[in-house]
């Protein structure tokens, strides 16, 4: 890029000769407090201005637009053509959540139908996803054992799904969607990788055919479960004795097949159907193998009989018992926010690929309602799945109708094909899950983060390590906490930059960044790069004192420091502490024989300076300038002796 | 102030004719990650550069400086002269903390001695303060009843003081002093006023001579205690019957006397000794009155016998029992942070009045050590008190020696004068406390905050109302939470400003603020006023899309929008999400036929752009410019047709 910069340098076009007069700093036209509050409220909660389409439309048109806003199906259904049809059968993640596999199928039936009516993304494929399943399973397992008390566990899962839905819909209705913005990309890269490892380890139970397995999620107990679980009970038996070799062989071969298919389809995007078809093929082949070889009698565990029939209503299974209310609410909120993040991030990714917009808050309402309906129809938490949406996208489906098609396929399966699943071995489901989640470990992304931003990498790694060594929720909490702390630190310790003149111009830039920029004798020109508020006024005070001391000790004795110019171009806001700071700075610099000048205060800052000046009267005639160049010129012209010197330093 | 701006306008000096060529954007000279980390670490934890005095000194001098750094007494003691002596007897706040009054005297003896050796402020008068006493009393009272179990209560108070000291000293040693910066002025104004009301209400018990009184701190139970406490037990008795009229008369008269003295000394600063002497005079007069009239037999409660003698060691009274460990630690941390805030704010205020610097982290260590020593010598939590320091300051004392003098005065009292206090009525102490805390209600400050910044006023009021209606800790927590939320919101919803050219210049400014600034046809020039990071990239995406749509619908059809200039002058940092955002913006604007150009990226931003460009190669030849003017000129010269138009719009 440096090359490019230099290439641009060749142009060396003269911009034009122009005169610069001393311009006055203006305040924005006055605005009432109510108006300002309104504007701020609008920017905070309605940044996408969802009602702009309605402006200036006749009433009848407004009704149509309103209906289309609530039910986007009205928007695209008329344009719908049969060629968009596409079938997609999702992988069941229900086992990850310690739920019966049939719940996974139920959850691939109702929610896609709901989403196809309410959702605004055309690419999003809806269903259970690995991360949310994993979190739900691990959080609920802390309260109830799914093996000894499966029905209670199921009740808690439905209730947590209801809370997730309510939480998601409320975020959308209250327009608090920005909460999910606090899950940064770095956090998610680390989190996904950590979760993928946890998920894969959990599946070792099925992949290796281990019977006794730990209930915990972190890496250490799982690994000790894999290698040592016999150790405790029967010390003398050989290690690994609980593994079933038939299961291991079957698992490893299908996993290899799936990973190969994935690898090929990544290398050759045209063969994407390979990675789509592989899981289904694996299920069919393995089921046939087990059925023909009667392998279930040789140590391979199978799903077993499943009842035919569509989702049963589950609203009478919702449990609001106070013993479990805390657990279900917490689980609902955490899975709700995580699944929202995946759903909305996926929706936005594909929308930007096709050049349309996804309304975040509306998506939240859609996903929330989908989960509320789901919790009453035997579904657990669902969202837009990135991997399946990618399949949809590659297959060229262009409307949310793909969700309807998927739901119909699942319906056919539920009604007629359930008996066929009886012989499907659990080990193949494990292989499918591992094959899917391994794709979530994005090493190149982590490497890019390392190269670009070390603090982000720290966030990424703490989220990764936190998830695998502590717990899913705490790993996430640590990463989010770090990210927020970083933002706060940027405000608490804002940058102050000493500026110098770029010879032959009116431009003032960072002395450190621009090596040919020159100090102006007698002037200290500082730019502050953050809002000035209670959190940083103490720091700024100390920092500026240090700048002045440095300058005084550096300056040759011919020209003493006389002027302090504070460039406020990068100060978007001040609060009352910030104003006090400026007033105190004015006084304390005067004590040191320095004259303080403020340059280019922004609208809000200017307004507050004006109001503060009405009270404290601290701004003198020369205290405000529009540009640094004007400030330097105007101040040095006060001092005739120095003017000559500055002029010669600056303008030649 | 507008007047002043205009007055400046009269000058209309021409700055000089100069040529502007196209300049290249430079990155700062490369720096290793370790160096950058070091620098960031230094700015975060050593912003005051405490070691700069040591640089380039001979080793012997370094030792002397080091000793002076640790024990500032060495710094000023040699300059000490007898004329600085001043005596100050603090008011005992021990009763506010539900502790025996003698503890208040003990706490005015040892801590000032410790501080005079370690502290760096010359004006700070050290001793118990109302707010910390109040908080300690109210927090410990939740665990133990001071009336039924006074010794256990005392033990907890000493232990909490120890924790407060350890916490304060650790903050100083770990250089985490910026934590107290999060208590903004607005928070403190509200908090002080709320606490003053709570304190005054608590003292109504003594002022009105009520025997049965609520244990709670909030306004509602206290007021109902004042008016209705007889109500419950003996419904038929008259209201107010538990009040003792003798006490009421005495209390009201002394309160009136104290408030009058305060009022006079505020009006005439020369009479400051009035407000200093009034409490002492009240104690002496009231004690005499009680003694002579034997008023203790007429319903006036007195302090009673106090033992003579200096502080007894209390390290064997420290209680680390696990039942109370949580309470004492929490109390220690909250009182520690609150008393630090008062101590350091007071120290800084008076230091800036005299033009010297107070080292925040060193002060924390001094105050922390003082409390650790205090907890072992029968003292409870102490800090620098604003009101007493003001007295010191007005009296003209110029070194921390005033603390030694105060300690000596207290010592004499403890050794010889204790029997005299036996007849001091509690009602006078109540009047003194109320008189003192009423000064903390700073209505003009609250009004100024309202005028300057409505959000700050909200913070102030929530802290005030939270303290008086909920609880001291929660009121504070709400206010701090709001302040932090506001900082986060400024990053989450950064300002984007559309800029226009100020005719006849190269200057580009906010179109809204500068009414004569003009749009450049075909250009949308936006400035972002915050770091671009994970918390705001979604918002920025939506906001910029909206700007483009607005612009397209507004623009007259002759000149379509062709260029988007993003001014990064006010973007101090980007993270990986920010970089992805810029890359995506480049792509998505290209899709809309717009060319994106970045102007004036700061050092860190430029560096990350360079590194990202090595990976993604998204910056074209015309993608970076040093100033907006150069970007506009260089871009419009691409398009010959438009150049004429832009030139005529800009330069004439």
Interface residues (C-beta under 8 A of the other chain):
Chain A: X1 X2 X4 X5 X6 X7 X8 X9 X11 X12 X13 X14 X15 X16 X17 X18 X19 X20 X21 X22 X23 X24 X25 X26 X27 X28 X29 X33 X36 X37 X43 X44 X47 X48 X49 X52 X178 X181 X182 X183 X184 X185 X186 X187 X348 X352 X355 X357 X360 X448 X449 X451 X452 X453 X454 X455 X456 X483 X484 X487 X488 X489 X490 X491 X492 X493 X494 X495 X497 X502 X504 X505 X506 X507 X509 X510 X512 X513 X514 X515 X529 X530 X531 X533 X534 X535 X536 X537 X538 X539 X542 X543 X545 X546 X549 X569 X570 X571 X572 X573 X575 X576 X577 X579 X580 X584 X588 X591 X600 X602 X603 X606 X608 X609 X610 X611 X612 X613 X614 X615 X619 X620 X621 X622 X623 X624 X626 X627 X629 X630 X633 X634 X637 X647 X651
Chain B: X1 X2 X4 X5 X6 X7 X8 X9 X11 X12 X13 X14 X15 X16 X17 X18 X19 X20 X21 X22 X23 X24 X25 X26 X27 X28 X29 X33 X36 X37 X43 X44 X47 X48 X49 X52 X178 X181 X182 X183 X184 X185 X186 X187 X348 X352 X355 X357 X360 X448 X449 X451 X452 X453 X454 X455 X456 X483 X484 X487 X488 X489 X490 X491 X492 X493 X494 X495 X497 X502 X504 X505 X506 X507 X509 X510 X512 X513 X514 X515 X529 X530 X531 X533 X534 X535 X536 X537 X538 X539 X542 X543 X545 X546 X549 X569 X570 X571 X572 X573 X575 X576 X577 X579 X580 X584 X588 X591 X600 X602 X603 X606 X608 X609 X610 X611 X612 X613 X614 X615 X619 X620 X621 X622 X623 X624 X626 X627 X629 X630 X633 X634 X637 X647 X651
